[in-house]
Amino acid sequence: MLSRREFLKFALGGATAAAAFLSYPVGEAMARPIVASYRLKPPGWTPGLSLRAALLADLHAASPWMTVDRIREICEQTNALNPDIILLLGDFSTAMRMLTNTIAPDDWAPALSGLRAPLGVHAILGNHDYWHDAAFQRDTSVEPLAQTALTKVGIPVYVNKSIRLEKNGNPFWLAGLGDLLAVKLGIDDLPGTLSQITDAAPIILLAHEPDIFPLVTDRVSITLCGHTHGGQVNIFGWRPIVPSNFGSRYVGGHVVENGRHMIISRGLGCTGLPLRLMAPPEIVLLELN
């Protein structure tokens, strides 16, 4: 039988070990983002069109984990990469209710206004930007608060909308898809979004959830997504939760299927609890040339 002193020593050791065990994933969640770089020439890409894109996904603004100051630091790190264009892939709103104070869109959006790129900053919304917007959930004709806040600071938001851009006289299209999970049946309209394309210039599709990928046609050069957080917890390849109907098939990184290309950002913030394990926050730098 353990003496009282031995029991207390054992209990203290266990508590210390537990604290150390939890401190690493919390520290990883709060760490400076890594830069995940990809360089490729996707199908249908225009010869001579070199595009350097920075992708930010899943900020999940919440205090004290993703504060306004931390968002500003991420913006400075992104600007230092000298991208031609910056693409925001949704889920700006918090996805945590425990140990968290919500940050309103009118507070986090101005921090993103510090992003700078010659071809601008462009955004889509993610599921949490809709789920935690009570007015939108009551009436889907109402503009989401996140969209209003981003537009107010000069960042356009695309919901089933395509726009044509140019770099050095070479055109390309950004096609921003509505969210697959915004409401019960989603608000995505892939055919309607792509029907707005009026020429043969390459298409970059922005879609928050990667589950749209099997439906994407060969006409799209590359699909860019977030949502999965890289599983957020990765225990030597075992990821207990991947928010996709396809499991780890679309967990993150560069996916190629039937000659079609997709990049899935592992994102910046957290869902559920402020923990990341072997899935560090990341900024994606994508070079298409």
Beta strands, then each sheet from edge to edge (+ up, - down):
strand 1: 34-40
strand 2: 51-56
strand 3: 62-63
strand 4: 85-88
strand 5: 101-102
strand 6: 121-123
strand 7: 161-167
strand 8: 170-176
strand 9: 203-206
strand 10: 222-225
strand 11: 253-257
strand 12: 260-264
strand 13: 282-288
sheet 1: 1+ 13+ 2- 4- 6-
sheet 2: 3+ 5-
sheet 3: 7+ 8- 9- 10- 12- 11+
end
